[in-house]
Amino acid sequence: MPVPILPPATWNSHMHCFDPKRYPFKATRAYTPQPAVLKDLIHNSKADNVMLVQATIEDGYTGLLEHLQQCRDLYPDKHVRGTIFWDPGNPGLKSLTESEFEKLHNAGVRSVRIHGSYGGSGDDISWVIQQFLDVASRCPLRKYNWSISAQLPLATWSAIADTISSHPDLKDIPIIADHNGSATPSDINTPKFTSLLHLLSSSNMYIKLGALHRRSNQISQMEHIIKAIANVAPDSILWGSDWPHCNAAVRGLTPTPPLEVDTDQELRHSRDWLTEEQWERMLVSNPERIFGTWGSR
């Protein structure tokens, strides 16, 4: 099967950039990837537009902001936006002024990310809900139409679904479930996956499809998961490659080579599983709506 041609204005909604000589990692990080510098990110993006995601191991967001500026200077044909990490162990975003948030927005920041695995407690429902509420109260999400992204276990998405759907501080905020909502092939008929599908029917919910290798060694087995999500929520699906495919399973401070991932194969499968309309929405219409300068649903 040939590699599908991606439509003009395609978005790759999840990539990382690591240049530890210039922007050091945290001393207390959970894992250590090899460098993945900006020119290689651009080469591997496969898209006209990119969401650059600050990883949990990065020591602050200076690298994110400077990479966004470098993209504007060096690759003006690329439309690159940023996702900034909400670090519960660092004052960071909690202490910024209105003018400082405005600078983040002007730099290209469009989303604030909660991570329940590295530096977080994704299985602690109270902790997760508090992170969402803290982000909503401390960051000018409505003013700039920013979203909240979150990497959480599937069971946690199920447990917080009612809060996300009904809490007055969250119900109209765009919320993105990263990495397929952590659903695996064996989750297809479970109550927790059904709960995720129900949550995705909410108008403020989005989900990043992609990095299928993190959910199944045989990505073809993700077919029913991806089809179920796309059929229930075609206006919610996004695609992100997760380049450079960090091997986060190897813990410690020694740089570890990335996983060997065939992104073209993932795209071939995804194109086969999705309708033409779903494919276009996932790659173009949906990400432009949520990550564009302002956007509206």
C-alpha positions in Angstrom: 0.0 0.0 0.0 1.5 3.4 -1.0 2.1 6.1 1.5 -1.0 8.4 1.4 -0.6 11.9 0.1 -1.4 14.3 2.9 -3.7 17.2 2.0 -2.4 20.8 1.9 -2.4 22.5 5.3 -2.0 19.2 7.2 -1.2 19.4 10.9 1.1 17.1 12.8 -0.3 17.9 16.2 2.3 16.2 18.5 6.1 16.5 18.1 9.0 17.2 20.5 12.3 19.0 20.0 15.3 18.3 22.2 18.5 20.3 22.2 19.9 19.6 25.6 23.2 21.4 25.0 21.3 24.7 24.7 18.2 23.9 26.7 19.1 21.4 29.5 16.9 18.6 30.8 15.7 18.4 34.4 18.2 16.8 36.7 15.4 14.7 38.2 13.9 13.5 34.8 12.4 10.1 34.4 14.1 9.3 31.1 16.7 10.8 28.8 16.2 10.9 25.0 18.9 11.6 22.5 19.0 15.1 20.9 16.3 15.7 18.4 17.0 19.2 17.0 14.8 21.6 15.1 16.0 20.9 11.6 15.3 17.2 12.1 11.9 17.9 13.5 11.0 20.0 10.4 12.4 17.2 8.1 10.3 14.6 9.9 7.1 16.6 10.3 5.4 15.4 7.1 3.1 18.4 7.5 2.8 22.1 6.8 1.7 22.8 10.3 3.1 21.5 13.6 2.3 21.5 17.3 5.5 21.5 19.3 4.9 19.9 22.7 7.1 20.6 25.7 8.0 17.3 27.3 8.0 16.7 31.1 11.8 16.2 31.1 12.5 19.7 29.8 13.7 22.2 32.5 11.1 24.9 31.9 9.7 26.3 28.7 12.5 28.5 27.5 13.4 25.9 24.9 9.8 25.7 23.6 9.6 29.5 23.2 13.0 29.8 21.5 12.2 26.9 19.1 8.9 28.6 18.2 10.8 31.8 17.4 13.4 29.9 15.4 10.7 28.3 13.4 9.4 31.7 12.4 12.8 32.9 11.5 14.2 29.9 9.7 11.0 28.1 8.4 8.5 30.9 7.6 6.5 28.6 5.4 5.8 26.3 8.4 2.9 27.2 10.8 4.2 26.1 14.2 2.4 26.4 17.5 3.2 25.2 21.0 1.9 23.2 23.9 3.4 24.2 27.3 3.7 21.8 30.2 1.8 22.4 33.4 4.5 21.3 35.9 2.9 20.7 39.3 6.3 20.8 41.0 7.3 24.2 39.6 5.7 27.6 40.1 6.1 28.2 36.4 2.8 29.2 34.8 1.1 29.6 38.2 2.9 33.0 38.8 2.7 34.6 35.4 1.2 38.0 34.9 -1.4 38.9 32.2 1.3 40.5 30.0 3.5 37.4 30.4 0.7 35.2 29.2 0.1 37.5 26.3 3.8 37.0 25.4 3.3 33.2 25.5 0.3 33.5 23.2 2.1 35.8 20.8 5.0 33.3 20.7 2.6 30.6 19.6 1.5 28.8 22.7 -2.0 27.4 22.2 -2.4 24.6 24.8 -1.4 23.7 28.3 -0.5 20.1 29.0 -1.2 18.0 32.1 0.8 14.7 32.3 -0.3 11.9 34.5 2.7 9.6 34.0 6.0 11.5 34.4 5.9 13.8 37.3 2.2 13.3 37.8 -0.3 11.0 39.4 -2.6 10.0 36.6 -4.3 7.2 38.6 -5.3 9.6 41.4 -8.6 11.0 40.2 -8.7 13.8 42.8 -5.2 14.9 41.8 -6.1 14.9 38.1 -9.3 16.9 38.5 -7.4 19.4 40.6 -4.8 19.9 37.9 -7.5 20.6 35.4 -9.1 23.1 37.7 -5.8 24.7 38.5 -5.0 25.2 34.8 -8.5 26.6 34.2 -8.2 29.1 37.1 -4.5 30.2 36.5 -4.3 30.3 32.7 -6.2 32.7 30.4 -7.7 29.8 28.4 -10.9 31.6 27.4 -9.2 34.9 26.6 -6.9 33.2 24.1 -9.0 30.2 23.2 -6.3 27.9 24.5 -6.9 24.2 25.2 -5.9 21.8 27.9 -4.1 18.7 26.7 -3.7 15.6 29.0 -1.9 12.3 28.9 -3.9 10.1 31.2 -4.8 6.4 31.6 -8.1 5.3 29.9 -9.7 4.5 33.2 -8.9 8.1 34.4 -10.6 9.6 31.4 -13.6 7.5 32.2 -13.6 8.5 35.9 -13.3 12.3 35.2 -15.8 12.4 32.2 -18.7 13.8 34.2 -16.5 16.5 35.7 -15.1 17.6 32.4 -18.5 17.6 30.8 -20.4 19.5 33.6 -18.0 21.6 35.7 -18.6 25.3 35.0 -14.9 26.0 34.8 -14.2 23.3 32.3 -17.3 22.5 30.2 -16.6 25.1 27.5 -12.8 24.7 27.5 -11.3 22.7 24.6 -9.8 19.6 26.1 -7.5 17.1 24.2 -7.0 13.5 25.1 -3.4 12.7 24.1 -2.3 9.4 22.4 -5.6 7.8 21.7 -6.9 8.3 25.2 -4.5 5.5 26.1 -7.0 2.9 24.7 -5.5 -0.4 23.6 -7.1 -3.1 21.3 -8.3 -5.1 24.3 -10.3 -2.1 25.5 -12.7 -2.0 22.6 -15.8 -3.3 24.3 -15.1 -2.2 27.9 -17.1 0.2 29.9 -14.2 2.6 30.2 -13.7 2.8 26.5 -17.5 3.3 26.0 -17.2 6.1 28.6 -14.4 7.7 26.6 -16.5 7.6 23.4 -19.4 9.2 25.2 -17.1 11.9 26.5 -15.8 12.6 23.0 -19.3 13.4 21.9 -19.0 16.6 23.9 -18.4 19.6 21.7 -15.3 20.7 23.6 -13.5 17.4 23.4 -10.7 16.4 21.0 -8.4 13.4 20.8 -5.0 12.8 19.2 -4.8 9.7 17.2 -1.4 8.4 16.4 1.7 6.9 18.0 -0.2 3.7 17.7 2.9 1.7 18.5 2.6 2.9 22.1 -0.8 1.1 22.4 0.0 -2.1 20.4 3.1 -3.8 19.1 1.0 -4.6 16.0 -0.5 -1.3 15.0 -3.0 -3.0 12.7 -4.8 -4.2 15.8 -5.7 -0.6 16.6 -8.2 -0.6 13.7 -11.4 -1.0 15.7 -10.3 1.6 18.4 -9.5 4.2 15.7 -12.7 3.5 13.7 -14.9 3.7 16.8 -13.4 7.0 17.8 -13.6 8.5 14.3 -17.2 7.3 13.8 -18.4 8.7 17.1 -16.4 12.0 17.0 -15.2 13.0 13.5 -15.0 16.6 14.6 -12.7 15.7 17.5 -9.9 13.7 15.9 -6.4 15.1 15.5 -3.2 13.3 14.3 0.2 13.5 16.0 3.3 11.4 15.1 5.0 11.8 18.5 8.3 12.2 16.8 11.1 11.6 17.9 9.5 8.5 19.5 11.3 8.6 22.8 11.9 5.3 24.6 10.5 6.4 27.9 10.5 2.9 29.2 14.3 3.1 29.8 14.6 5.2 32.9 17.6 7.2 34.0 20.0 10.0 33.0 21.8 8.2 30.1 20.6 9.2 26.6 18.6 6.4 25.1 18.1 5.9 21.3 14.5 6.5 20.1 12.1 3.7 19.2 12.2 2.5 15.6 8.8 3.6 14.3 7.3 3.5 10.8 5.2 6.6 10.7 4.4 6.0 7.0 2.9 2.6 7.9 0.7 4.3 10.6 -0.5 6.8 8.0 -1.3 4.0 5.5 -3.4 2.2 8.1 -5.1 5.4 9.2 -6.0 6.3 5.7 -7.4 2.8 5.1 -9.5 3.0 8.3 -10.9 6.5 7.9 -13.4 7.9 5.4 -12.2 10.7 3.1 -14.1 13.2 5.2 -12.7 11.9 8.5 -9.2 11.9 7.1 -9.4 15.6 6.0 -11.0 16.6 9.3 -8.3 14.8 11.3 -5.4 16.4 9.4 -6.7 19.8 8.5 -10.1 21.1 9.7 -10.1 20.0 13.3 -6.5 21.0 14.2 -6.9 24.4 12.4 -10.0 25.1 14.5 -8.3 24.4 17.8 -4.7 25.5 17.2 -5.3 28.4 14.8 -4.8 32.0 15.9 -8.2 32.1 17.6 -10.5 29.4 16.3 -14.1 28.6 17.0 -16.1 25.5 17.1 
